[in-house]
Amino acid sequence: MDRKEITAILSLSIKKHIVPHNDPRIYWAREVTFDYATSNSVRVDYMKFKPVNNTVSGIEKGDFYCYEVKSSVEDFHSKNGHNFLGDYNYYVMPEEVYAKVSNEIPYGIGVYVPEKKNYRGDWYDLKSVKKAVRKDRGRPVSEMLLMMFRSAARERRNEDEDYRKA
């Protein structure tokens, strides 16, 4: 497989991991951009928000999970895509990439690798080979949720356009 195909299968796999059964009660978005239109803009490949409950304090105490997809050692060594803004942060990469870069992964950053192909489709079930350690994020919950909402709205617009064209 080439790098583009690996990225696509890892992306589908992490999406299915984050949102099993397409559950609408799970809050997530892909390609979440922060500090848009500045020289400091960063984009997180996938983000998930898990509130403690749906009360005001439960939302404020919720956790953000960030996932960065790395398809190769070269991709891992690029300056792009190491944007860990969440309470829990993970790389998603092939196991052979993890074997080569495991000593370079910062403390606290977790890693998921493909385990076996899921029986329901063309994606892989993921297993954790390194658990993330909770860290205090530097951005308020309101900003994090707004950026996720903006990215999710963009995805819905794109899906609507695709639907109209079909």
C-alpha positions in Angstrom: 0.0 0.0 0.0 1.2 3.5 -0.7 1.1 6.3 1.9 -2.2 7.8 0.7 -3.9 4.4 1.0 -2.4 3.8 4.5 -3.6 7.2 5.6 -7.1 6.5 4.3 -7.4 3.1 6.1 -6.0 4.5 9.3 -8.4 7.5 9.1 -11.4 5.2 8.6 -10.2 2.9 11.4 -9.8 5.8 13.9 -13.2 7.2 12.9 -14.8 3.8 13.5 -13.0 3.5 16.8 -14.1 6.9 18.0 -17.7 6.6 16.8 -18.7 2.9 16.8 -22.1 2.3 15.2 -22.2 6.0 14.1 -23.6 6.9 17.6 -24.9 10.5 17.5 -24.3 10.9 21.2 -20.5 10.9 20.6 -19.1 14.3 19.9 -16.3 14.3 17.4 -14.9 16.1 14.3 -12.0 15.7 11.9 -9.5 18.2 10.7 -10.1 20.6 13.5 -8.2 23.8 13.0 -7.1 26.2 15.7 -5.8 29.7 15.3 -7.2 29.8 11.7 -5.7 32.4 9.4 -2.7 33.0 11.6 0.9 32.0 11.3 0.4 29.7 14.3 -2.6 27.7 12.9 -2.7 24.0 13.7 -4.9 21.2 12.6 -5.8 18.1 14.6 -6.7 15.1 12.5 -9.5 13.8 14.7 -11.0 15.1 18.0 -13.5 13.7 20.4 -15.2 15.3 23.3 -16.4 13.2 26.2 -18.4 15.2 28.8 -18.8 13.8 32.3 -22.6 14.3 31.8 -24.8 16.9 30.2 -24.9 19.4 33.1 -23.0 22.7 32.9 -20.3 21.4 35.2 -20.2 18.0 33.5 -19.5 19.7 30.2 -16.9 21.9 31.7 -15.2 18.9 33.3 -15.3 16.9 30.1 -12.2 15.5 28.3 -10.9 16.1 24.8 -9.1 13.3 22.9 -6.9 14.2 20.0 -5.7 11.7 17.4 -2.9 12.3 14.8 -2.6 9.8 11.9 0.9 9.0 10.9 1.3 6.6 7.9 5.0 6.3 7.7 8.3 7.1 9.5 8.7 10.1 7.1 5.3 11.3 8.0 6.1 11.0 11.7 9.3 13.0 11.2 7.6 15.8 9.2 6.9 19.0 11.1 3.2 18.7 10.5 0.6 16.9 12.5 2.0 16.8 16.0 -0.8 18.9 17.4 -1.7 17.6 20.8 -4.2 20.0 22.3 -6.4 17.6 24.2 -6.5 16.1 27.7 -5.6 12.7 26.1 -3.5 12.6 22.9 -2.8 9.7 20.6 -0.9 8.8 17.4 -2.6 6.3 15.1 0.1 4.5 13.0 1.0 1.1 11.5 2.7 -1.2 14.0 5.9 -1.3 11.9 6.1 2.5 12.1 5.6 2.4 15.9 8.4 -0.1 16.2 10.8 2.4 14.4 9.7 5.6 16.3 8.6 4.3 19.7 11.6 5.9 21.4 10.8 9.3 19.9 7.2 9.5 21.1 6.9 12.0 23.9 5.9 11.0 27.4 2.1 11.1 27.8 1.3 10.6 24.1 -0.5 7.3 23.5 -0.4 5.1 20.4 -3.1 3.0 18.5 -2.1 0.5 15.9 -4.3 -1.7 13.6 -4.9 -5.1 15.1 -7.2 -7.0 12.7 -9.6 -6.2 9.9 -13.1 -5.6 11.2 -15.5 -8.2 10.1 -18.1 -5.6 9.1 -16.0 -3.6 6.7 -12.7 -2.4 5.2 -11.2 -1.0 8.4 -9.1 -2.3 11.2 -9.9 -2.6 14.8 -7.3 -0.6 16.8 -5.4 -1.6 19.8 -3.6 0.6 22.2 0.1 -0.2 22.4 0.9 2.9 24.5 -1.6 4.5 26.8 -2.0 8.3 26.9 -1.5 10.1 30.2 -3.9 12.9 31.0 -2.5 16.4 30.7 -4.0 19.8 31.4 -4.9 21.4 28.1 -4.2 25.0 27.5 -7.4 26.0 25.8 -10.9 26.5 27.3 -13.7 24.1 26.7 -15.6 26.8 24.8 -12.9 27.3 22.2 -12.3 23.6 21.8 -16.0 22.9 21.2 -16.4 25.8 18.9 -13.5 24.6 16.7 -14.9 21.1 16.7 -18.4 22.5 15.8 -17.0 24.5 12.9 -15.1 21.5 11.5 -18.2 19.2 11.8 -20.3 21.9 10.1 -17.8 22.0 7.2 -18.0 18.2 6.9 -21.9 18.3 6.8 -21.8 21.0 4.1 -19.4 18.8 2.0 -21.6 15.8 2.5 -24.7 17.8 1.5 -22.9 19.1 -1.7 -21.9 15.5 -2.5 -25.5 14.3 -2.0 -26.9 17.1 -4.3 -24.4 16.2 -7.1 -25.4 12.5 -7.0 
